[in-house]
Amino acid sequence: MISAQVVYGLLLCRLLHVLGTESKSHISVVLVGATGDLAKKYLWQGLFQSYAEQLGGAHSLSFYGGTRLSSLEASPVMYEILKGLSCLPNVPSVKCVLLKDQFLKSTQYHQLDTHEDYSALNKKIEETLAQEGLREEGRLFYLSIPAFAYANTATKINATCRPRGGSWLRVVLEKPFGHDLHSAQRLAEELQKVLREEEMYRIDHYLGKQAIAHILPFRHDNQHSLDPIWNQHHVERVEIVMKETLDSKGRTSFYEQYGVICDVVQNHLTEILTFVAMETPANISDSEEIHRNKMKVYASLERLEKRSAVTGQYQAYNSEVRQELQKPADYISTVPTFAGIAMFLDSPQWDNVPFILTAGKALDERVGYTRILFKNKAFCLQNESTRKAGFSQCRQRQIIFYVGHGDLNFPAILVSKNLFKPVIDASSWKQVTEFPDVQMFGIPLSDYYIYTPVMQKDAYAVLIPQIFQAKRDSFINTEDLLASWKVWTPLLKEHSKVSPRLYPGGAQNGDILDFTVEGRVVSFSRSDPVQIISESPSLQTASDYKAIASTFRGNTLVSAGTEDLIIKLASHLQQKAQDAVQERGNFHLAVSGGSSPIDLFRRLAMHHYMFPWKRTHFWMVDERCVPFDDPKSNFRSLHDNLLKYFRIPYVNIHPMPVRMNQRLCVEDDRGADLYANEIEMLVNRTSFDFVLLGVGADGHTASLFPNSQALTHEGNLVLFTESPVKPHQRMTLSLSAINKARHVAVLITGKIKHPLVARISKEVKKSEKLPITMVQPSGGELIWFIDHDALFG
């Protein structure tokens, strides 16, 4: 009696034979870099699973593996990889054996190095098509090679291996796609010379993780429940986390160039952010609509600055770099291996909701998840321990897209039962009813609706079939790529000069890397120095050795590290404000523009709730002649970094009237006179209680520039001036208005200002007098706030 397995095998062989002879549509798949680590671990397996799933479909497939090595050297290595391929668990063993055998017969090795090699491959593909009477549907080239080789390889493909008209060409590119905006633009321009946009598939394998790939379908299917709560009024924060236990050993050459932000944050985690934050697509199969919605998110992301992130580096990293890259014994790298970043969107939907992106190596566990934590407005009177069984409205409400590993150890979507029961595709996802004895963020698993894939698949097995289908929403196009780099490049520049916090690695990290988000400021929770035995003597700063004088140019000097200096200035300002309110009922504060006061504004906004905000009048020391919504506007900087955080009476806010009669800074409109009249009417004796000034590298303060005629106008309170840099037109308080103030503070920070500080610390000849040296309050107090970098260089 013939067994069922034998019959099944005979039927499958017949099916394979029929497919081989009757199929008229054919796709050739070429894997360049066929014996590399990525190909060995993931790509061949993904291609094999795609082959198995598409068997019996509208087209047949053939596969070509290639490297720069000869067939004699590389072919045995490639076929050894192919022998190790495995089927999905639901595939019967007999069928699996036959599928693997057929796949191996459909695969061959070709050396791919020179133009001639690619031309020979093209000839082989065309011969196969002709011999088997197949119509070519397209060619897929998967470039599993270093990014620096992309342009050269794409040029060879374009010159010798393009299919004939009517057939498509698709070229898959692995990250990294540059290490900053400039390098990404350069690579994109090189590729665009030889490939059309629709021919490029930049793959981000993390988007193929099953929980991540289902974010948009989940949002679409549960739109009725999610739309009312997917916004700033209900979401407390979004956490996008990727923790690794592995270090960078063996990859330090790569890591020294890229670091953790370029490696996984700029791509994996940022793409997930767009999936969470974007407007729900009306059609989740429409790649163009998804792309448009994604670009709206990028356009609304607020600029990342130095204080948007904290970084760390595991302690052994430098010794690994010195060993692997043969660096000298005193070489110190500042490349981060850990980063925590808070991102914000300037949009009505997400205003003030932090999107916290965290990634790192040598951490305590391997886990990845995206967690949407909702605000809980319920008040529960009864003690949680005495409450009857069942989920509580007072417990945290959250949705978690869980990549895998960690305590749960399988991909899953979790929804708090005190939110709603989700709608989910039962053909792809199944509900978990037996829970492991673990908690998720302190809550028993029984408090969640939990769903896991019916069949777990590797990310590449999810994404590769989408390439065949020309489904592009999980791939990164050029506009998307450059938009992301525009967001991240400024932060990379800011943090290139920051020494990351050292951490020992693994479970020993403890709370060293814990951080807080206050407003727009990210800082480590532990502000005390972390005591780790260094591998080399720590370098001391100049401020450790130099005695700091108590005066500067005959006036009081306050000096400290930048952060401590801002704290001191904020406290000093609050004290003066409280004194003024107690004595006179109001506090009139005039602040300058530029970058100098921004950290002070943020400090005040986040820490000084006892400041007499409702009794404070805000005036501008100077203003650029631009609309108030222009990023260069000094008033916009004051508003965005301070005013918007408090309910200050609008009659207490006095922007300079640079725009009148639908035009900017026209003297005939008498804007300067209008502002002077307002000062005379509201400010007692036209003496501001406090004037905050910065200083430019050329010695200008307010918008009073060296050799300007405005320096000689003693009778005017407010003037129009000209700046040597754009925007040229300015409105400014005069020297006489500044020197009438009761208190004047001059804030100077950064090494770039050290030459200026050294210059003005000396007596300046009358002919060389700088505007800042002409600030001499007639009856008030002048204090210099200068940080160590500016003071000592």
Secondary structure, 3 states (H helix, E strand, C coil): CCCHHHHHHHHHHHHHHHHHHHCCEEEEEEEECCCCHHHHHHHHHHHHHHHHHHCCCCCEEEEEEEECCCHHHHHHHHHHHHHCCCCCCCCCHHHHHHHHHHHHHCEEEEECCCHHHHHHHHHHHHHHHHHCCCEEEEEEEEECCCHHHHHHHHHHHHHHCCCCCCCEEEEEEECCCCCCHHHHHHHHHHHHCCCCHHHEEEECHHHHCHHHHCHHHHHHHCHHHHCCCCCCCCEEEEEEEEECCCCCCCCHHHHHHHHHHHHHHHHHHHHHHHHHHCCCCCCCCCHHHHHHHHHHHHHHECCCCHHHEEEEEECCHHHHHHHHCCCCCCCCCCCCCEEEEEECECCCCCCCCCEEEEEECCCCCCEEEEEEEECCCCCCCCCHHHCCCCCCCCCCEEEEEEEEECCCCCCEEEEECCCCCCCCCCCCEEECCCCCCCEECCEEHHHEEEEEECCCCCHHHHHHHHHHCCCCCCEECHHHHHHHHHHHHHHHHHHCCCCCEEECCHHHHCCCCCEEEECCEEEECCCCCCCCCCCCCCCCCHHHCCCCCCEECCEEEEEECHHHHHHHHHHHHHHHHHHHHHHHCCEEEEECCCCCCHHHHHHHHHHCCCCCHHHEEEEECEEECCCCCCCCCHHHHHHHHCHHHCCCCHHHEECCCCEECCEECCHHHCHHHHHHHHHHHHCHHHCCCEEEECCCCCCCECCECCCCHHHHCCCCCEEEEECCCCCCEEEEECHHHHHCCCEEEEEECCHHHHHHHHHHCCCCCHHHCCHHHHCCCCCCEEEEEEEHHHHHC
